[in-house]
Amino acid sequence: MYSIKYNDRYKSKFRLKFESLEEFLQAPLIKLNEIILPENMGKIMKAVCKRHDVLPYHVLSGSRSRGVVDARREFIAIMHFKYRYTPEDISQIMKLDRTSVLHHLGMRKHSKVAYSDLRDQYR
């Protein structure tokens, strides 16, 4: 049987053990999954997430479940058609590939929705 005594790869950069309660309370908080969006985008994201009953984190993640994809597609369509964001701008904000945004907008050859249908729906 082999045992690993020290492994640099899995070494945590945060110190999680504390000597006293005061030291624990004075330690900085570790924030995970923080989402930073401009103010108007944040309001739109909250409205879309509420309508589809998903979290903003899931919309910006790579999840492919039906509800999350529908919320992501609606958010992209609103930002493109109502607020005139380009697919490149949306892809930078959402950390998606530009062609993925084009697919959600119906601009690709094998897209499941047509660009004209989305334009009529979200104008």
The first five atom37 places (N, CA, C, CB, O) and aatype in JSON, in Angstrom:
{
  "aatype": [12, 18, 15, 9, 11, 18, 2, 3, 1, 18, 11, 15, 11, 13, 1, 10, 11, 13, 6, 15, 10, 6, 6, 13, 10, 5, 0, 14, 10, 9, 11, 10, 2, 6, 9, 9, 10, 14, 6, 2, 12, 7, 11, 9, 12, 11, 0, 19, 4, 11, 1, 8, 3, 19, 10, 14, 18, 8, 19, 10, 15, 7, 15, 1, 15, 1, 7, 19, 19, 3, 0, 1, 1, 6, 13, 9, 0, 9, 12, 8, 13, 11, 18, 1, 18, 16, 14, 6, 3, 9, 15, 5, 9, 12, 11, 10, 3, 1, 16, 15, 19, 10, 8, 8, 10, 7, 12, 1, 11, 8, 15, 11, 19, 0, 18, 15, 3, 10, 1, 3, 5, 18, 1],
  "atom_mask": [
    [1, 1, 1, 1, 1],
    [1, 1, 1, 1, 1],
    [1, 1, 1, 1, 1],
    [1, 1, 1, 1, 1],
    [1, 1, 1, 1, 1],
    [1, 1, 1, 1, 1],
    [1, 1, 1, 1, 1],
    [1, 1, 1, 1, 1],
    [1, 1, 1, 1, 1],
    [1, 1, 1, 1, 1],
    [1, 1, 1, 1, 1],
    [1, 1, 1, 1, 1],
    [1, 1, 1, 1, 1],
    [1, 1, 1, 1, 1],
    [1, 1, 1, 1, 1],
    [1, 1, 1, 1, 1],
    [1, 1, 1, 1, 1],
    [1, 1, 1, 1, 1],
    [1, 1, 1, 1, 1],
    [1, 1, 1, 1, 1],
    [1, 1, 1, 1, 1],
    [1, 1, 1, 1, 1],
    [1, 1, 1, 1, 1],
    [1, 1, 1, 1, 1],
    [1, 1, 1, 1, 1],
    [1, 1, 1, 1, 1],
    [1, 1, 1, 1, 1],
    [1, 1, 1, 1, 1],
    [1, 1, 1, 1, 1],
    [1, 1, 1, 1, 1],
    [1, 1, 1, 1, 1],
    [1, 1, 1, 1, 1],
    [1, 1, 1, 1, 1],
    [1, 1, 1, 1, 1],
    [1, 1, 1, 1, 1],
    [1, 1, 1, 1, 1],
    [1, 1, 1, 1, 1],
    [1, 1, 1, 1, 1],
    [1, 1, 1, 1, 1],
    [1, 1, 1, 1, 1],
    [1, 1, 1, 1, 1],
    [1, 1, 1, 0, 1],
    [1, 1, 1, 1, 1],
    [1, 1, 1, 1, 1],
    [1, 1, 1, 1, 1],
    [1, 1, 1, 1, 1],
    [1, 1, 1, 1, 1],
    [1, 1, 1, 1, 1],
    [1, 1, 1, 1, 1],
    [1, 1, 1, 1, 1],
    [1, 1, 1, 1, 1],
    [1, 1, 1, 1, 1],
    [1, 1, 1, 1, 1],
    [1, 1, 1, 1, 1],
    [1, 1, 1, 1, 1],
    [1, 1, 1, 1, 1],
    [1, 1, 1, 1, 1],
    [1, 1, 1, 1, 1],
    [1, 1, 1, 1, 1],
    [1, 1, 1, 1, 1],
    [1, 1, 1, 1, 1],
    [1, 1, 1, 0, 1],
    [1, 1, 1, 1, 1],
    [1, 1, 1, 1, 1],
    [1, 1, 1, 1, 1],
    [1, 1, 1, 1, 1],
    [1, 1, 1, 0, 1],
    [1, 1, 1, 1, 1],
    [1, 1, 1, 1, 1],
    [1, 1, 1, 1, 1],
    [1, 1, 1, 1, 1],
    [1, 1, 1, 1, 1],
    [1, 1, 1, 1, 1],
    [1, 1, 1, 1, 1],
    [1, 1, 1, 1, 1],
    [1, 1, 1, 1, 1],
    [1, 1, 1, 1, 1],
    [1, 1, 1, 1, 1],
    [1, 1, 1, 1, 1],
    [1, 1, 1, 1, 1],
    [1, 1, 1, 1, 1],
    [1, 1, 1, 1, 1],
    [1, 1, 1, 1, 1],
    [1, 1, 1, 1, 1],
    [1, 1, 1, 1, 1],
    [1, 1, 1, 1, 1],
    [1, 1, 1, 1, 1],
    [1, 1, 1, 1, 1],
    [1, 1, 1, 1, 1],
    [1, 1, 1, 1, 1],
    [1, 1, 1, 1, 1],
    [1, 1, 1, 1, 1],
    [1, 1, 1, 1, 1],
    [1, 1, 1, 1, 1],
    [1, 1, 1, 1, 1],
    [1, 1, 1, 1, 1],
    [1, 1, 1, 1, 1],
    [1, 1, 1, 1, 1],
    [1, 1, 1, 1, 1],
    [1, 1, 1, 1, 1],
    [1, 1, 1, 1, 1],
    [1, 1, 1, 1, 1],
    [1, 1, 1, 1, 1],
    [1, 1, 1, 1, 1],
    [1, 1, 1, 1, 1],
    [1, 1, 1, 0, 1],
    [1, 1, 1, 1, 1],
    [1, 1, 1, 1, 1],
    [1, 1, 1, 1, 1],
    [1, 1, 1, 1, 1],
    [1, 1, 1, 1, 1],
    [1, 1, 1, 1, 1],
    [1, 1, 1, 1, 1],
    [1, 1, 1, 1, 1],
    [1, 1, 1, 1, 1],
    [1, 1, 1, 1, 1],
    [1, 1, 1, 1, 1],
    [1, 1, 1, 1, 1],
    [1, 1, 1, 1, 1],
    [1, 1, 1, 1, 1],
    [1, 1, 1, 1, 1],
    [1, 1, 1, 1, 1],
    [1, 1, 1, 1, 1]
  ],
  "atom_positions": [
    [[0.84, -1.17, 0.0], [0.0, 0.0, 0.0], [0.89, 1.23, 0.0], [-0.96, 0.0, 1.21], [1.9, 1.29, 0.71]],
    [[0.51, 2.22, -0.8], [1.25, 3.47, -0.9], [0.46, 4.59, -0.22], [1.55, 3.82, -2.38], [-0.77, 4.58, -0.22]],
    [[1.18, 5.52, 0.33], [0.51, 6.68, 0.92], [1.24, 7.95, 0.46], [0.48, 6.59, 2.48], [2.46, 7.97, 0.33]],
    [[0.46, 8.98, 0.22], [1.02, 10.26, -0.19], [1.08, 11.14, 1.04], [0.17, 10.93, -1.33], [0.06, 11.43, 1.67]],
    [[2.29, 11.56, 1.39], [2.44, 12.39, 2.57], [2.34, 13.87, 2.23], [3.76, 12.11, 3.24], [1.91, 14.65, 3.07]],
    [[2.72, 14.27, 1.02], [2.7, 15.67, 0.66], [2.46, 15.76, -0.84], [4.03, 16.38, 1.07], [3.12, 15.08, -1.63]],
    [[1.54, 16.59, -1.22], [1.23, 16.74, -2.63], [1.03, 18.23, -2.92], [-0.05, 15.91, -3.02], [0.05, 18.82, -2.47]],
    [[1.95, 18.84, -3.67], [1.86, 20.27, -3.99], [0.63, 20.62, -4.82], [3.1, 20.72, -4.73], [0.09, 21.72, -4.72]],
    [[0.2, 19.69, -5.62], [-0.9, 19.97, -6.54], [-2.2, 20.29, -5.81], [-1.12, 18.79, -7.47], [-2.96, 21.15, -6.26]],
    [[-2.46, 19.63, -4.7], [-3.71, 19.81, -3.97], [-3.56, 20.65, -2.71], [-4.27, 18.47, -3.62], [-4.42, 20.62, -1.83]],
    [[-2.48, 21.38, -2.62], [-2.24, 22.24, -1.47], [-3.15, 23.46, -1.55], [-0.75, 22.66, -1.39], [-3.16, 24.15, -2.56]],
    [[-3.9, 23.74, -0.52], [-4.83, 24.85, -0.51], [-4.09, 26.15, -0.18], [-5.96, 24.61, 0.51], [-3.18, 26.16, 0.65]],
    [[-4.48, 27.23, -0.83], [-3.85, 28.51, -0.54], [-4.53, 29.23, 0.62], [-3.87, 29.4, -1.77], [-4.05, 30.27, 1.07]],
    [[-5.64, 28.68, 1.11], [-6.35, 29.27, 2.23], [-6.05, 28.48, 3.5], [-7.88, 29.31, 1.97], [-5.99, 27.25, 3.48]],
    [[-5.86, 29.21, 4.59], [-5.64, 28.56, 5.87], [-7.0, 28.34, 6.52], [-4.7, 29.4, 6.78], [-7.69, 29.3, 6.84]],
    [[-7.38, 27.09, 6.72], [-8.71, 26.79, 7.21], [-8.74, 26.41, 8.69], [-9.3, 25.67, 6.4], [-9.82, 26.3, 9.26]],
    [[-7.6, 26.21, 9.33], [-7.57, 25.86, 10.74], [-7.18, 27.08, 11.55], [-6.59, 24.7, 11.01], [-6.24, 27.79, 11.21]],
    [[-7.91, 27.32, 12.62], [-7.68, 28.49, 13.46], [-7.48, 28.04, 14.9], [-8.85, 29.5, 13.35], [-8.0, 27.01, 15.33]],
    [[-6.71, 28.84, 15.63], [-6.39, 28.52, 17.02], [-7.51, 28.96, 17.97], [-5.09, 29.18, 17.41], [-7.73, 28.32, 19.0]],
    [[-8.2, 30.05, 17.63], [-9.24, 30.54, 18.55], [-10.44, 31.05, 17.76], [-8.68, 31.65, 19.46], [-10.37, 31.22, 16.54]],
    [[-11.52, 31.3, 18.46], [-12.73, 31.82, 17.83], [-12.51, 33.23, 17.3], [-13.89, 31.8, 18.82], [-13.01, 33.57, 16.23]],
    [[-11.76, 34.06, 18.03], [-11.49, 35.42, 17.59], [-10.7, 35.43, 16.27], [-10.71, 36.18, 18.68], [-10.98, 36.23, 15.38]],
    [[-9.74, 34.53, 16.16], [-8.97, 34.44, 14.93], [-9.85, 34.03, 13.75], [-7.82, 33.44, 15.1], [-9.68, 34.52, 12.64]],
    [[-10.79, 33.12, 14.02], [-11.73, 32.69, 12.98], [-12.63, 33.84, 12.54], [-12.58, 31.52, 13.48], [-12.88, 34.02, 11.35]],
    [[-13.12, 34.62, 13.5], [-14.03, 35.72, 13.18], [-13.32, 36.87, 12.47], [-14.69, 36.24, 14.45], [-13.97, 37.61, 11.73]],
    [[-12.03, 37.04, 12.66], [-11.28, 38.11, 12.01], [-10.74, 37.72, 10.64], [-10.15, 38.54, 12.89], [-10.25, 38.57, 9.9]],
    [[-10.83, 36.45, 10.31], [-10.32, 35.99, 9.01], [-11.21, 36.52, 7.89], [-10.24, 34.44, 8.96], [-12.43, 36.62, 8.07]],
    [[-10.64, 36.85, 6.74], [-11.45, 37.33, 5.61], [-12.33, 36.21, 5.07], [-10.56, 37.89, 4.49], [-11.97, 35.03, 5.12]],
    [[-13.48, 36.6, 4.56], [-14.4, 35.63, 3.99], [-13.92, 35.2, 2.61], [-15.82, 36.2, 3.91], [-13.35, 36.0, 1.86]],
    [[-14.14, 33.95, 2.29], [-13.8, 33.43, 0.98], [-15.07, 33.46, 0.15], [-13.19, 31.98, 1.07], [-16.05, 32.8, 0.5]],
    [[-15.07, 34.22, -0.94], [-16.25, 34.33, -1.79], [-16.07, 33.42, -3.0], [-16.49, 35.79, -2.23], [-15.09, 33.52, -3.73]],
    [[-17.03, 32.55, -3.19], [-17.01, 31.65, -4.33], [-18.17, 31.98, -5.26], [-17.08, 30.19, -3.87], [-19.22, 32.44, -4.81]],
    [[-17.98, 31.76, -6.52], [-19.02, 31.94, -7.53], [-19.6, 33.35, -7.52], [-20.13, 30.94, -7.31], [-20.81, 33.51, -7.63]],
    [[-18.77, 34.34, -7.4], [-19.22, 35.72, -7.41], [-19.49, 36.16, -8.84], [-18.19, 36.65, -6.73], [-18.65, 35.99, -9.72]],
    [[-20.66, 36.72, -9.06], [-21.05, 37.15, -10.39], [-21.09, 38.67, -10.41], [-22.44, 36.55, -10.8], [-21.77, 39.29, -9.58]],
    [[-20.37, 39.27, -11.34], [-20.34, 40.72, -11.45], [-20.89, 41.1, -12.82], [-18.9, 41.29, -11.24], [-20.3, 40.77, -13.85]],
    [[-22.04, 41.77, -12.83], [-22.66, 42.23, -14.06], [-22.96, 43.71, -13.93], [-23.95, 41.42, -14.37], [-23.17, 44.2, -12.82]],
    [[-22.98, 44.44, -15.03], [-23.43, 45.84, -14.96], [-24.85, 45.91, -14.42], [-23.35, 46.5, -16.35], [-25.6, 44.93, -14.49]],
    [[-25.23, 47.07, -13.88], [-26.5, 47.19, -13.16], [-27.71, 46.79, -13.99], [-26.67, 48.6, -12.69], [-28.55, 46.02, -13.52]],
    [[-27.82, 47.29, -15.23], [-29.0, 46.96, -16.02], [-29.02, 45.47, -16.38], [-29.05, 47.81, -17.28], [-30.1, 44.87, -16.46]],
    [[-27.86, 44.88, -16.61], [-27.8, 43.45, -16.92], [-28.19, 42.61, -15.71], [-26.4, 43.06, -17.41], [-28.81, 41.56, -15.84]],
    [[-27.82, 43.07, -14.54], [-28.17, 42.34, -13.33], [-29.67, 42.3, -13.12], [0.0, 0.0, 0.0], [-30.21, 41.27, -12.72]],
    [[-30.35, 43.41, -13.39], [-31.81, 43.43, -13.25], [-32.47, 42.51, -14.26], [-32.34, 44.85, -13.42], [-33.42, 41.8, -13.93]],
    [[-31.96, 42.51, -15.48], [-32.51, 41.64, -16.52], [-32.26, 40.18, -16.16], [-31.89, 41.96, -17.9], [-33.14, 39.33, -16.31]],
    [[-31.05, 39.89, -15.68], [-30.71, 38.52, -15.29], [-31.62, 38.03, -14.17], [-29.23, 38.43, -14.85], [-32.08, 36.89, -14.21]],
    [[-31.89, 38.88, -13.18], [-32.77, 38.48, -12.08], [-34.18, 38.2, -12.58], [-32.81, 39.57, -11.0], [-34.81, 37.23, -12.16]],
    [[-34.68, 39.03, -13.48], [-36.03, 38.84, -14.02], [-36.12, 37.54, -14.82], [-36.43, 40.03, -14.9], [-37.09, 36.79, -14.68]],
    [[-35.12, 37.28, -15.65], [-35.12, 36.06, -16.46], [-35.01, 34.83, -15.56], [-33.95, 36.08, -17.48], [-35.7, 33.83, -15.78]],
    [[-34.14, 34.9, -14.56], [-33.97, 33.76, -13.65], [-35.23, 33.49, -12.85], [-32.79, 34.01, -12.7], [-35.58, 32.34, -12.6]],
    [[-35.92, 34.54, -12.44], [-37.16, 34.37, -11.7], [-38.23, 33.73, -12.58], [-37.66, 35.73, -11.17], [-38.98, 32.87, -12.13]],
    [[-38.28, 34.14, -13.84], [-39.27, 33.59, -14.78], [-39.02, 32.11, -15.04], [-39.24, 34.37, -16.09], [-39.96, 31.34, -15.2]],
    [[-37.74, 31.71, -15.1], [-37.42, 30.31, -15.41], [-37.08, 29.49, -14.17], [-36.26, 30.27, -16.37], [-36.79, 28.3, -14.28]],
    [[-37.11, 30.1, -13.0], [-36.85, 29.43, -11.73], [-35.46, 28.77, -11.7], [-37.93, 28.38, -11.45], [-35.32, 27.6, -11.36]],
    [[-34.44, 29.56, -12.08], [-33.05, 29.11, -12.01], [-32.22, 30.2, -11.33], [-32.49, 28.78, -13.44], [-32.71, 31.31, -11.12]],
    [[-30.99, 29.88, -11.0], [-30.09, 30.84, -10.38], [-29.2, 31.5, -11.44], [-29.22, 30.14, -9.3], [-28.89, 30.88, -12.45]],
    [[-28.79, 32.75, -11.21], [-27.89, 33.41, -12.17], [-26.6, 32.65, -12.38], [-27.58, 34.82, -11.7], [-26.04, 32.64, -13.48]],
    [[-26.12, 32.01, -11.34], [-24.89, 31.22, -11.47], [-25.06, 30.12, -12.52], [-24.5, 30.6, -10.12], [-24.14, 29.86, -13.3]],
    [[-26.22, 29.48, -12.53], [-26.45, 28.4, -13.48], [-26.55, 28.92, -14.91], [-27.72, 27.65, -13.12], [-26.1, 28.26, -15.85]],
    [[-27.14, 30.11, -15.08], [-27.26, 30.69, -16.42], [-25.88, 30.98, -16.99], [-28.11, 31.97, -16.39], [-25.66, 30.79, -18.19]],
    [[-24.96, 31.43, -16.17], [-23.61, 31.76, -16.63], [-22.68, 30.55, -16.64], [-23.03, 32.85, -15.75], [-21.55, 30.65, -17.11]],
    [[-23.15, 29.43, -16.12], [-22.31, 28.23, -16.12], [-22.5, 27.47, -17.43], [-22.65, 27.31, -14.91], [-23.18, 27.96, -18.34]],
    [[-21.91, 26.33, -17.54], [-22.0, 25.53, -18.75], [-23.11, 24.5, -18.72], [0.0, 0.0, 0.0], [-23.1, 23.57, -19.52]],
    [[-24.06, 24.63, -17.79], [-25.13, 23.66, -17.65], [-25.96, 23.57, -18.93], [-26.01, 24.02, -16.46], [-26.23, 24.58, -19.58]],
    [[-26.37, 22.34, -19.27], [-27.15, 22.15, -20.48], [-28.56, 21.64, -20.19], [-26.44, 21.21, -21.39], [-29.2, 21.1, -21.09]],
    [[-29.04, 21.8, -18.96], [-30.41, 21.38, -18.66], [-31.39, 22.33, -19.34], [-30.66, 21.33, -17.13], [-31.06, 23.49, -19.59]],
    [[-32.56, 21.84, -19.63], [-33.52, 22.55, -20.46], [-33.88, 23.94, -19.89], [-34.78, 21.73, -20.6], [-33.87, 24.92, -20.64]],
    [[-34.18, 24.03, -18.61], [-34.56, 25.31, -18.03], [-33.45, 26.33, -18.06], [0.0, 0.0, 0.0], [-33.68, 27.51, -18.31]],
    [[-32.24, 25.87, -17.81], [-31.09, 26.78, -17.81], [-30.8, 27.27, -19.22], [-29.85, 26.08, -17.23], [-30.5, 28.45, -19.42]],
    [[-30.88, 26.38, -20.2], [-30.63, 26.78, -21.59], [-31.69, 27.77, -22.06], [-30.62, 25.53, -22.51], [-31.37, 28.73, -22.77]],
    [[-32.95, 27.54, -21.68], [-34.01, 28.48, -22.05], [-33.78, 29.86, -21.44], [-35.38, 27.94, -21.62], [-33.98, 30.88, -22.1]],
    [[-33.36, 29.88, -20.18], [-33.08, 31.16, -19.51], [-31.88, 31.85, -20.17], [-32.81, 30.94, -18.01], [-31.9, 33.06, -20.36]],
    [[-30.86, 31.09, -20.5], [-29.68, 31.65, -21.15], [-30.04, 32.23, -22.52], [-28.58, 30.58, -21.3], [-29.59, 33.32, -22.88]],
    [[-30.85, 31.49, -23.28], [-31.25, 31.95, -24.61], [-32.08, 33.23, -24.51], [-32.04, 30.85, -25.34], [-31.91, 34.15, -25.31]],
    [[-32.98, 33.28, -23.54], [-33.81, 34.48, -23.37], [-32.96, 35.69, -22.96], [-34.9, 34.23, -22.32], [-33.17, 36.79, -23.47]],
    [[-32.01, 35.49, -22.06], [-31.14, 36.58, -21.63], [-30.33, 37.12, -22.81], [-30.21, 36.12, -20.51], [-30.2, 38.33, -22.99]],
    [[-29.77, 36.2, -23.6], [-28.97, 36.61, -24.75], [-29.85, 37.36, -25.76], [-28.32, 35.39, -25.42], [-29.42, 38.38, -26.31]],
    [[-31.06, 36.87, -25.99], [-31.95, 37.53, -26.96], [-32.35, 38.92, -26.49], [-33.2, 36.67, -27.18], [-32.39, 39.85, -27.29]],
    [[-32.65, 39.08, -25.21], [-33.03, 40.4, -24.68], [-31.86, 41.37, -24.81], [-33.48, 40.29, -23.2], [-32.04, 42.52, -25.22]],
    [[-30.67, 40.91, -24.46], [-29.51, 41.8, -24.54], [-29.2, 42.19, -25.98], [-28.29, 41.12, -23.91], [-28.74, 43.31, -26.24]],
    [[-29.44, 41.29, -26.91], [-29.13, 41.58, -28.31], [-30.21, 42.44, -28.97], [-28.97, 40.27, -29.09], [-29.89, 43.43, -29.62]],
    [[-31.47, 42.08, -28.82], [-32.53, 42.76, -29.55], [-33.0, 44.05, -28.89], [-33.7, 41.83, -29.72], [-33.27, 45.03, -29.58]],
    [[-33.1, 44.05, -27.56], [-33.59, 45.26, -26.89], [-32.49, 46.26, -26.59], [-34.29, 44.88, -25.6], [-32.7, 47.46, -26.71]],
    [[-31.33, 45.78, -26.19], [-30.25, 46.67, -25.75], [-29.12, 46.79, -26.76], [-29.71, 46.2, -24.43], [-28.12, 47.47, -26.5]],
    [[-29.25, 46.13, -27.89], [-28.32, 46.26, -29.01], [-26.88, 45.86, -28.69], [-28.33, 47.67, -29.5], [-25.94, 46.45, -29.23]],
    [[-26.7, 44.87, -27.83], [-25.37, 44.32, -27.58], [-25.0, 43.42, -28.75], [-25.31, 43.54, -26.22], [-25.86, 42.69, -29.26]],
    [[-23.76, 43.45, -29.17], [-23.32, 42.57, -30.25], [-23.04, 41.18, -29.68], [-22.04, 43.15, -30.95], [-22.81, 41.04, -28.48]],
    [[-23.06, 40.15, -30.53], [-22.73, 38.81, -30.03], [-21.34, 38.74, -29.39], [-22.82, 37.8, -31.17], [-21.13, 37.96, -28.46]],
    [[-20.4, 39.53, -29.89], [-19.06, 39.53, -29.3], [-19.08, 40.1, -27.88], [-18.09, 40.34, -30.18], [-18.4, 39.58, -27.0]],
    [[-19.84, 41.17, -27.67], [-19.95, 41.75, -26.32], [-20.61, 40.77, -25.36], [-20.75, 43.07, -26.37], [-20.16, 40.59, -24.23]],
    [[-21.68, 40.14, -25.81], [-22.4, 39.18, -24.97], [-21.49, 38.0, -24.64], [-23.68, 38.69, -25.67], [-21.49, 37.52, -23.51]],
    [[-20.72, 37.54, -25.61], [-19.83, 36.4, -25.35], [-18.76, 36.75, -24.33], [-19.19, 35.92, -26.65], [-18.38, 35.89, -23.53]],
    [[-18.26, 37.97, -24.34], [-17.26, 38.37, -23.34], [-17.87, 38.46, -21.95], [-16.63, 39.72, -23.72], [-17.25, 38.05, -20.97]],
    [[-19.08, 38.99, -21.86], [-19.73, 39.14, -20.57], [-20.08, 37.78, -19.97], [-20.98, 39.99, -20.7], [-19.87, 37.54, -18.78]],
    [[-20.61, 36.89, -20.8], [-21.06, 35.59, -20.31], [-19.97, 34.52, -20.34], [-22.24, 35.13, -21.12], [-20.21, 33.39, -19.93]],
    [[-18.78, 34.88, -20.83], [-17.66, 33.94, -20.94], [-18.05, 32.72, -21.77], [-17.2, 33.5, -19.54], [-17.79, 31.57, -21.4]],
    [[-18.69, 33.0, -22.91], [-19.05, 31.97, -23.89], [-18.28, 32.23, -25.17], [-20.57, 31.96, -24.15], [-17.75, 33.32, -25.39]],
    [[-18.23, 31.22, -26.0], [-17.65, 31.4, -27.32], [-18.63, 32.22, -28.17], [-17.35, 30.02, -27.98], [-19.84, 32.13, -27.99]],
    [[-18.1, 33.0, -29.07], [-18.93, 33.86, -29.92], [-19.91, 33.03, -30.75], [-18.05, 34.7, -30.84], [-21.05, 33.45, -30.96]],
    [[-19.48, 31.88, -31.22], [-20.37, 31.06, -32.03], [-21.5, 30.45, -31.21], [-19.58, 29.95, -32.7], [-22.57, 30.17, -31.75]],
    [[-21.29, 30.24, -29.92], [-22.37, 29.77, -29.05], [-23.46, 30.82, -28.94], [-21.84, 29.4, -27.66], [-24.65, 30.51, -28.96]],
    [[-23.05, 32.08, -28.81], [-24.02, 33.17, -28.75], [-24.77, 33.27, -30.07], [-23.32, 34.52, -28.42], [-25.98, 33.46, -30.09]],
    [[-24.06, 33.13, -31.18], [-24.71, 33.16, -32.49], [-25.71, 32.02, -32.62], [-23.66, 33.08, -33.62], [-26.77, 32.19, -33.22]],
    [[-25.38, 30.86, -32.08], [-26.3, 29.72, -32.11], [-27.57, 30.02, -31.31], [-25.61, 28.46, -31.56], [-28.67, 29.71, -31.76]],
    [[-27.41, 30.62, -30.13], [-28.58, 30.97, -29.32], [-29.45, 32.02, -30.02], [-28.13, 31.49, -27.95], [-30.67, 32.05, -29.82]],
    [[-28.84, 32.86, -30.82], [-29.59, 33.9, -31.53], [-30.17, 33.42, -32.85], [-28.71, 35.1, -31.78], [-30.87, 34.17, -33.53]],
    [[-29.9, 32.18, -33.23], [-30.46, 31.64, -34.46], [-29.72, 32.07, -35.7], [0.0, 0.0, 0.0], [-30.29, 32.02, -36.79]],
    [[-28.47, 32.49, -35.59], [-27.7, 32.97, -36.74], [-26.85, 31.87, -37.36], [-26.81, 34.12, -36.32], [-26.19, 32.1, -38.38]],
    [[-26.84, 30.7, -36.79], [-26.04, 29.61, -37.33], [-26.91, 28.7, -38.19], [-25.37, 28.8, -36.19], [-28.14, 28.72, -38.09]],
    [[-26.28, 27.92, -39.03], [-26.99, 27.1, -40.0], [-27.92, 26.07, -39.33], [-25.99, 26.38, -40.9], [-29.04, 25.87, -39.79]],
    [[-27.46, 25.44, -38.26], [-28.24, 24.38, -37.61], [-28.86, 24.84, -36.29], [-27.36, 23.17, -37.36], [-29.08, 24.02, -35.4]],
    [[-29.15, 26.11, -36.15], [-29.78, 26.61, -34.93], [-31.21, 26.1, -34.85], [-29.75, 28.16, -34.89], [-31.87, 25.9, -35.87]],
    [[-31.69, 25.89, -33.62], [-33.04, 25.36, -33.43], [-34.1, 26.44, -33.54], [-33.14, 24.69, -32.08], [-35.28, 26.13, -33.73]],
    [[-33.72, 27.69, -33.44], [-34.66, 28.8, -33.59], [-34.18, 29.71, -34.71], [-34.82, 29.6, -32.26], [-32.99, 29.75, -35.02]],
    [[-35.1, 30.42, -35.31], [-34.74, 31.33, -36.39], [-34.53, 32.73, -35.83], [-35.83, 31.35, -37.5], [-35.21, 33.14, -34.89]],
    [[-33.58, 33.45, -36.4], [-33.27, 34.81, -35.97], [-34.49, 35.71, -36.1], [-32.1, 35.38, -36.79], [-34.76, 36.53, -35.22]],
    [[-35.23, 35.56, -37.18], [-36.4, 36.43, -37.4], [-37.49, 36.16, -36.36], [-36.97, 36.2, -38.82], [-38.17, 37.09, -35.93]],
    [[-37.66, 34.9, -35.94], [-38.65, 34.59, -34.9], [-38.26, 35.24, -33.58], [-38.79, 33.08, -34.72], [-39.12, 35.82, -32.9]],
    [[-36.99, 35.14, -33.19], [-36.53, 35.77, -31.96], [-36.64, 37.29, -32.03], [-35.1, 35.36, -31.68], [-37.01, 37.94, -31.05]],
    [[-36.32, 37.85, -33.19], [-36.39, 39.31, -33.35], [-37.83, 39.78, -33.17], [-35.86, 39.74, -34.74], [-38.06, 40.79, -32.51]],
    [[-38.8, 39.07, -33.72], [-40.2, 39.44, -33.57], [-40.67, 39.28, -32.13], [-41.08, 38.6, -34.5], [-41.5, 40.06, -31.64]],
    [[-40.16, 38.27, -31.45], [-40.58, 37.99, -30.09], [-40.02, 38.97, -29.07], [-40.19, 36.6, -29.71], [-40.71, 39.33, -28.12]],
    [[-38.76, 39.41, -29.23], [-38.09, 40.21, -28.21], [-37.93, 41.68, -28.56], [-36.75, 39.64, -27.94], [-37.23, 42.39, -27.84]],
    [[-38.54, 42.15, -29.6], [-38.46, 43.58, -29.93], [-39.37, 44.39, -29.11], [-38.76, 43.81, -31.35], [-39.41, 45.61, -29.27]]
  ]
}
